[in-house]
Amino acid sequence: MAMVTFKGKKVTLLGNQVQVGDKAPNFTVLANDLSEVTLDDTKGSVRLISVVPSLDTGVCDAQTRRFNEEASKLDNVKVLTISVDLPFAQKRWCGAAGVENVQTLSDHRDLSFGKAYGVAIKELRLLARAIFVVDSSDTVTYVEYVDEVTNHPNYEAAIEAAKAAK
C-alpha cells in the first residue's frame, strides 16, 4: 500500500492500491444530479481521474481549477474529479468557481471508488489525494498517490500522461 500522511500523521488507506498496467477497477459514484456514474460510462475515452478530499479546501480547489483549465486543451480526454463531498455541494462549488470542463463526482454514498482505487482514508472517511490516468481500453497508464494529502500532485506529469494515453 502507498504510505500516505495527512498533516504529517500516517493514515490507513482502505482498498487495493492500483498500479500502472492494471485493468482499471469499475466503480459507482454519483453525478451532481444524483444519477449513478461508472467507469464504463466513459468507455472509449482516456480518463484523467483527479481525486481530492474536499473541493472546499485550498489545494483541492486549486487542483480542480487547474485540471478544468487543462481539460479544454486535451483531445478525447475526460477529466473526472472525485471526492466525498455531497453532489449538491459539488454542484454549488462548480457554479461558484466557473468549472465546466471537469465532471465532479461524489463517492460519499459507499466509497465505491475510494475502496476500488485504494484511496479511502479510514480515519477520516475522506479520499486521499491521487491522480489516475486510464486509457480508452481501461488500462491504468499513470498513478500518483500523493504522499502528503495536503500537498499538490504533479500536474505536469499527469497532463503528459493523459496526452500520451490512447
Secondary structure as GFF3:
##gff-version 3
##sequence-region A 1 166
A	DSSP	beta_strand	5	6	.	.	.	ID=ss1
A	DSSP	beta_strand	9	10	.	.	.	ID=ss2
A	DSSP	beta_strand	13	14	.	.	.	ID=ss3
A	DSSP	beta_strand	28	30	.	.	.	ID=ss4
A	DSSP	beta_strand	36	38	.	.	.	ID=ss5
A	DSSP	three_ten_helix	39	42	.	.	.	ID=ss6
A	DSSP	beta_strand	46	51	.	.	.	ID=ss7
A	DSSP	alpha_helix	58	71	.	.	.	ID=ss8
A	DSSP	beta_strand	77	83	.	.	.	ID=ss9
A	DSSP	alpha_helix	87	97	.	.	.	ID=ss10
A	DSSP	beta_strand	102	106	.	.	.	ID=ss11
A	DSSP	alpha_helix	112	116	.	.	.	ID=ss12
A	DSSP	beta_strand	120	121	.	.	.	ID=ss13
A	DSSP	beta_strand	126	127	.	.	.	ID=ss14
A	DSSP	beta_strand	130	134	.	.	.	ID=ss15
A	DSSP	beta_strand	140	145	.	.	.	ID=ss16
A	DSSP	alpha_helix	155	164	.	.	.	ID=ss17
###
